[in-house]
Amino acid sequence: MSFNQSNSIRLKKSDSERAQVGPGAVQFSDPLGVASCQLTCRLLLQWLISQQIPQFEDVKFEAASLLSELYCQENSVDAAKPLLRKAIQISQQTPYWHCRLLFQLAQLHTLEKDLVSACDLLGVGAEYARVVGSEYTRALFLLSKGMLLLMERKLQEVHPLLTLCGQIVENWQGNPIQKESLRVFFLVLQVTHYLDAGQVKSVKPCLKQLQQCIQTISTLHDDEILPSNPADLFHWLPKEHMCVLVYLVTVMHSMQAGYLEKAQKYTDKALMQLEKLKMLDCSPILSSFQVILLEHIIMCRLVTGHKATALQEISQVCQLCQQSPRLFSNHAAQLHTLLGLYCISVNCMDNAEAQFTTALRLTTHQELWAFIVTNLASVYIREGNRHQELYSLLERINPDHNFPVSSHCLRAAAFYIRGLFSFFQGRYNEAKRFLRETLKMSNAEDLNRLTACSLVLLGHIFYVLGNHRESNNMVVPAMQLASKIPDMSVQLWSSALLRDLNKACGNAIDAHEAAQMHQNFSQQLLQDHIEACSLPEHNLITWTDGPPPVQFQAQNGPTTSLASLL
């Protein structure tokens, strides 16, 4: 689940230097008064825009910007777009306003998911900024375009664009905090690009640079000296927002790599910072950051055996989405995917299938689609009687032939799912081939969870085949890695295998120790299972349509089988 926010360019020009023509200057306590005020402001703004007085340029373009925002608030986007286009057409002699209006129209197209038009406008802005001698704002336009190209998965266009951006950022000599903010923007794009591709090991140098960069920027004094070039009067994000963003991409990396305690540590830091910021700032991007952080930590909780906490955090995401239709629209598929993963963890397979099917219907994101299909395939494998549907899914995520996405991590997971299915079919040699491919790929990029899962499954295969020595060689490192992550399910599985292996080899003391570990893991998972299924929020597993439910009815107790845990 990758970070894909729309353009967040902000204005650096102080309010005192801009015309104050905002429609919020007067407040009324009755609806007719509000409507009258809005009509008056609209007429005033339209009149201001129509004037041809040279000294009136700033006020006119400010009016166009405000009126377009007013139209958008009223869901009259079709009225806002021609207004902005007209203002852009006549503002070419006013660099600040020309750039600002281009950013505004590009953001409007992005919110409508018309990324092609948004990219075109950002390209126009980059060329205009170059002509008026603003390499800084040129970089902002190009980085914004690069972000949208990444969202569209146009990787062949992204690579040369990011190379050009890197050169511009390094060569630009100006305000230190503006330069470092450009570097943060550039490095965030590079890191998210690597993470989208599932390249957890390859991203480490970029991530380290990003973390060093945010440390540098936090020590710089943000002076209010305005740049001499009016086209430079922009900045990307406030320092505090950038800090949260760096925490966020660090959490994303830790989650993919299987460093779940580290992910928890940075999530706690980021959420604490967000709570402080939201007291003073109602920017929608903060809620987006919060939701993405929660999405990742929920997956961590499910792996570490904290289902009840994960369920409460899923409910928290629902509450955040209830407050913003746009936030829900952007995260509905992820929310149903998380519920599907929770359903698997409590052995509610029918509900898991329904949640994943809903998520597939809602998403257009290729990587998320492949992730959902992979997990849905695991549901069908565990059910054991869905062969036709399973074969259809496996053909769509065939890692040997035309895999639908470029993600290294997802392709490795597809090999694992093939190996798991072959294991349940009793085709052990085929299963070993798939699992060795998973191991090769996961070791190449430090995908620790996939490595642990592959090792324990290989250990199980060797145990079934009677090769106890080779089984032990797989299960012991699987247990060590699972303890480091920590992955409760793999620990449970590994301890059961170690118990049986040592018993078969006559190692009574080691067998007793492994049996005790298995009992402890079983009890922890059982207790968490009962707690999660007893929560009112457990009823979320039945929600598959419309906005998130507002209230939940309490459960009398767990309603799902615990056999799979023991």
ZICORCOR-V908995 format. One record per residue. N is the residue number from 1. SS is DSSP state (~ for helix, > for strand, _ for the rest). OMEGA is omega as a letter, one per 30 degrees, with the letter a starting at -180 (* if undefined). Layout:
# ZICORCOR-V908995
n = [N | N]
ss = [SS | SS]
omega = [OMEGA | OMEGA]
This chain:
# ZICORCOR-V908995
n = [1 | 2 | 3 | 4 | 5 | 6 | 7 | 8 | 9 | 10 | 11 | 12 | 13 | 14 | 15 | 16 | 17 | 18 | 19 | 20 | 21 | 22 | 23 | 24 | 25 | 26 | 27 | 28 | 29 | 30 | 31 | 32 | 33 | 34 | 35 | 36 | 37 | 38 | 39 | 40 | 41 | 42 | 43 | 44 | 45 | 46 | 47 | 48 | 49 | 50 | 51 | 52 | 53 | 54 | 55 | 56 | 57 | 58 | 59 | 60 | 61 | 62 | 63 | 64 | 65 | 66 | 67 | 68 | 69 | 70 | 71 | 72 | 73 | 74 | 75 | 76 | 77 | 78 | 79 | 80 | 81 | 82 | 83 | 84 | 85 | 86 | 87 | 88 | 89 | 90 | 91 | 92 | 93 | 94 | 95 | 96 | 97 | 98 | 99 | 100 | 101 | 102 | 103 | 104 | 105 | 106 | 107 | 108 | 109 | 110 | 111 | 112 | 113 | 114 | 115 | 116 | 117 | 118 | 119 | 120 | 121 | 122 | 123 | 124 | 125 | 126 | 127 | 128 | 129 | 130 | 131 | 132 | 133 | 134 | 135 | 136 | 137 | 138 | 139 | 140 | 141 | 142 | 143 | 144 | 145 | 146 | 147 | 148 | 149 | 150 | 151 | 152 | 153 | 154 | 155 | 156 | 157 | 158 | 159 | 160 | 161 | 162 | 163 | 164 | 165 | 166 | 167 | 168 | 169 | 170 | 171 | 172 | 173 | 174 | 175 | 176 | 177 | 178 | 179 | 180 | 181 | 182 | 183 | 184 | 185 | 186 | 187 | 188 | 189 | 190 | 191 | 192 | 193 | 194 | 195 | 196 | 197 | 198 | 199 | 200 | 201 | 202 | 203 | 204 | 205 | 206 | 207 | 208 | 209 | 210 | 211 | 212 | 213 | 214 | 215 | 216 | 217 | 218 | 219 | 220 | 221 | 222 | 223 | 224 | 225 | 226 | 227 | 228 | 229 | 230 | 231 | 232 | 233 | 234 | 235 | 236 | 237 | 238 | 239 | 240 | 241 | 242 | 243 | 244 | 245 | 246 | 247 | 248 | 249 | 250 | 251 | 252 | 253 | 254 | 255 | 256 | 257 | 258 | 259 | 260 | 261 | 262 | 263 | 264 | 265 | 266 | 267 | 268 | 269 | 270 | 271 | 272 | 273 | 274 | 275 | 276 | 277 | 278 | 279 | 280 | 281 | 282 | 283 | 284 | 285 | 286 | 287 | 288 | 289 | 290 | 291 | 292 | 293 | 294 | 295 | 296 | 297 | 298 | 299 | 300 | 301 | 302 | 303 | 304 | 305 | 306 | 307 | 308 | 309 | 310 | 311 | 312 | 313 | 314 | 315 | 316 | 317 | 318 | 319 | 320 | 321 | 322 | 323 | 324 | 325 | 326 | 327 | 328 | 329 | 330 | 331 | 332 | 333 | 334 | 335 | 336 | 337 | 338 | 339 | 340 | 341 | 342 | 343 | 344 | 345 | 346 | 347 | 348 | 349 | 350 | 351 | 352 | 353 | 354 | 355 | 356 | 357 | 358 | 359 | 360 | 361 | 362 | 363 | 364 | 365 | 366 | 367 | 368 | 369 | 370 | 371 | 372 | 373 | 374 | 375 | 376 | 377 | 378 | 379 | 380 | 381 | 382 | 383 | 384 | 385 | 386 | 387 | 388 | 389 | 390 | 391 | 392 | 393 | 394 | 395 | 396 | 397 | 398 | 399 | 400 | 401 | 402 | 403 | 404 | 405 | 406 | 407 | 408 | 409 | 410 | 411 | 412 | 413 | 414 | 415 | 416 | 417 | 418 | 419 | 420 | 421 | 422 | 423 | 424 | 425 | 426 | 427 | 428 | 429 | 430 | 431 | 432 | 433 | 434 | 435 | 436 | 437 | 438 | 439 | 440 | 441 | 442 | 443 | 444 | 445 | 446 | 447 | 448 | 449 | 450 | 451 | 452 | 453 | 454 | 455 | 456 | 457 | 458 | 459 | 460 | 461 | 462 | 463 | 464 | 465 | 466 | 467 | 468 | 469 | 470 | 471 | 472 | 473 | 474 | 475 | 476 | 477 | 478 | 479 | 480 | 481 | 482 | 483 | 484 | 485 | 486 | 487 | 488 | 489 | 490 | 491 | 492 | 493 | 494 | 495 | 496 | 497 | 498 | 499 | 500 | 501 | 502 | 503 | 504 | 505 | 506 | 507 | 508 | 509 | 510 | 511 | 512 | 513 | 514 | 515 | 516 | 517 | 518 | 519 | 520 | 521 | 522 | 523 | 524 | 525 | 526 | 527 | 528 | 529 | 530 | 531 | 532 | 533 | 534 | 535 | 536 | 537 | 538 | 539 | 540 | 541 | 542 | 543 | 544 | 545 | 546 | 547 | 548 | 549 | 550 | 551 | 552 | 553 | 554 | 555 | 556 | 557 | 558 | 559 | 560 | 561 | 562 | 563 | 564 | 565 | 566]
ss = [_ | _ | _ | _ | _ | _ | _ | _ | _ | > | > | _ | _ | _ | ~ | ~ | ~ | _ | _ | _ | _ | _ | ~ | ~ | ~ | _ | _ | _ | _ | _ | ~ | ~ | ~ | ~ | ~ | ~ | ~ | ~ | ~ | ~ | ~ | ~ | ~ | ~ | ~ | ~ | ~ | ~ | ~ | ~ | _ | _ | _ | ~ | ~ | ~ | ~ | ~ | ~ | ~ | ~ | ~ | ~ | ~ | ~ | ~ | ~ | ~ | ~ | ~ | ~ | ~ | ~ | _ | _ | _ | ~ | ~ | ~ | ~ | ~ | ~ | ~ | ~ | ~ | ~ | ~ | ~ | ~ | ~ | _ | _ | _ | _ | ~ | ~ | ~ | ~ | ~ | ~ | ~ | ~ | ~ | ~ | ~ | ~ | ~ | ~ | ~ | ~ | ~ | _ | _ | _ | ~ | ~ | ~ | ~ | ~ | ~ | ~ | ~ | ~ | ~ | ~ | ~ | ~ | ~ | ~ | ~ | ~ | _ | _ | _ | ~ | ~ | ~ | ~ | ~ | ~ | ~ | ~ | ~ | ~ | ~ | ~ | ~ | ~ | ~ | ~ | ~ | _ | _ | _ | ~ | ~ | ~ | ~ | ~ | ~ | ~ | ~ | ~ | ~ | ~ | ~ | ~ | ~ | ~ | ~ | ~ | _ | _ | _ | _ | ~ | ~ | ~ | ~ | ~ | ~ | ~ | ~ | ~ | ~ | ~ | ~ | ~ | ~ | ~ | ~ | ~ | ~ | ~ | ~ | ~ | _ | _ | _ | _ | _ | _ | _ | ~ | ~ | ~ | ~ | ~ | ~ | ~ | ~ | ~ | ~ | ~ | ~ | ~ | ~ | ~ | ~ | _ | _ | _ | _ | _ | _ | _ | _ | _ | _ | ~ | ~ | ~ | _ | > | > | _ | _ | _ | ~ | ~ | ~ | ~ | ~ | ~ | ~ | ~ | ~ | ~ | ~ | ~ | ~ | ~ | ~ | ~ | ~ | ~ | ~ | _ | _ | ~ | ~ | ~ | ~ | ~ | ~ | ~ | ~ | ~ | ~ | ~ | ~ | ~ | ~ | ~ | ~ | ~ | ~ | ~ | ~ | ~ | _ | _ | _ | ~ | ~ | ~ | ~ | ~ | ~ | ~ | ~ | ~ | ~ | ~ | ~ | ~ | ~ | ~ | ~ | ~ | ~ | ~ | ~ | ~ | _ | _ | ~ | ~ | ~ | ~ | ~ | ~ | ~ | ~ | ~ | ~ | ~ | ~ | ~ | ~ | ~ | ~ | _ | _ | ~ | ~ | ~ | ~ | ~ | ~ | ~ | ~ | ~ | ~ | ~ | ~ | ~ | ~ | ~ | ~ | ~ | ~ | ~ | ~ | ~ | _ | _ | _ | ~ | ~ | ~ | ~ | ~ | ~ | ~ | ~ | ~ | ~ | ~ | ~ | ~ | ~ | _ | _ | _ | ~ | ~ | ~ | ~ | ~ | ~ | ~ | ~ | ~ | ~ | ~ | ~ | ~ | ~ | ~ | ~ | ~ | ~ | _ | _ | _ | ~ | ~ | ~ | ~ | ~ | ~ | ~ | ~ | ~ | ~ | _ | _ | _ | _ | _ | _ | _ | _ | _ | _ | _ | ~ | ~ | ~ | ~ | ~ | ~ | ~ | ~ | ~ | ~ | ~ | ~ | ~ | ~ | ~ | ~ | ~ | _ | _ | _ | ~ | ~ | ~ | ~ | ~ | ~ | ~ | ~ | ~ | ~ | ~ | ~ | ~ | ~ | ~ | ~ | ~ | _ | _ | _ | ~ | ~ | ~ | ~ | ~ | ~ | ~ | ~ | ~ | ~ | ~ | ~ | ~ | ~ | ~ | ~ | ~ | _ | _ | _ | ~ | ~ | ~ | ~ | ~ | ~ | ~ | ~ | ~ | ~ | ~ | ~ | ~ | ~ | ~ | ~ | ~ | ~ | _ | _ | ~ | ~ | ~ | ~ | ~ | ~ | ~ | ~ | ~ | ~ | ~ | ~ | ~ | ~ | ~ | ~ | ~ | _ | _ | _ | ~ | ~ | ~ | ~ | ~ | ~ | ~ | ~ | ~ | ~ | ~ | ~ | ~ | ~ | ~ | ~ | ~ | ~ | ~ | ~ | ~ | ~ | ~ | ~ | ~ | ~ | ~ | _ | ~ | ~ | ~ | ~ | ~ | ~ | ~ | _ | _ | _ | _ | _ | _ | _ | _ | _ | _ | _ | _ | _ | _ | _ | _ | _ | _ | _ | _ | ~ | ~ | ~ | _]
omega = [a | l | a | a | l | a | a | l | l | a | l | a | a | a | a | a | a | l | a | a | a | a | a | a | a | l | l | a | a | a | a | l | l | a | l | l | a | l | l | a | a | l | l | a | l | l | a | a | a | a | a | a | a | a | a | a | a | a | a | a | l | l | l | l | a | a | l | l | l | l | a | l | l | a | l | a | a | l | a | a | l | l | l | l | l | l | l | a | a | a | a | l | l | a | a | a | l | l | a | a | l | l | a | l | l | l | l | l | l | l | l | a | l | a | l | l | l | l | l | a | l | l | l | l | l | a | l | a | l | a | a | l | l | l | l | a | l | l | l | l | a | l | l | l | l | l | l | l | l | l | l | a | l | a | l | l | a | a | l | l | l | l | l | l | l | l | a | a | a | a | a | l | a | l | a | a | l | l | a | l | l | l | l | l | a | a | l | l | l | a | a | l | l | a | l | l | l | a | a | l | a | a | a | l | l | a | l | l | a | l | l | a | a | l | l | a | a | l | a | l | a | a | a | l | a | l | a | l | a | l | a | a | l | l | a | a | l | a | a | l | l | l | l | a | l | l | a | a | l | l | l | l | a | l | a | a | a | l | a | l | l | l | l | a | a | l | l | l | a | a | l | l | a | l | l | a | a | l | a | a | a | a | a | a | l | l | l | l | a | a | a | l | a | l | a | a | l | l | l | a | a | l | a | l | l | a | a | l | l | a | l | l | l | l | l | l | l | a | l | a | l | a | a | l | a | l | l | l | a | a | a | a | l | a | l | l | l | l | l | l | l | l | l | a | l | l | l | a | l | l | l | l | a | l | a | l | l | a | l | a | a | a | l | a | a | a | l | l | a | l | a | a | l | l | l | l | l | l | a | l | a | l | l | a | a | a | a | l | a | l | l | l | a | l | a | l | l | a | a | a | l | l | a | a | a | a | l | a | a | l | l | l | l | l | l | a | l | l | l | l | l | l | a | l | a | l | a | l | l | l | l | l | a | a | l | l | l | a | l | a | a | l | a | a | l | l | a | a | l | l | a | a | a | l | a | l | l | l | l | l | l | l | l | a | l | l | a | a | a | l | l | l | l | a | a | l | l | l | l | a | l | l | a | a | f | l | a | a | l | l | l | a | a | a | l | l | l | l | a | l | a | l | a | a | l | l | a | a | l | l | l | l | l | l | l | l | a | l | l | l | a | a | l | a | a | l | l | l | a | a | a | a | l | a | l | a | l | l | l | a | l | a | a | a | l | l | a | l | a | a | l | l | a | l | l | a | a | a | a | a | l | a | a | a | a | *]
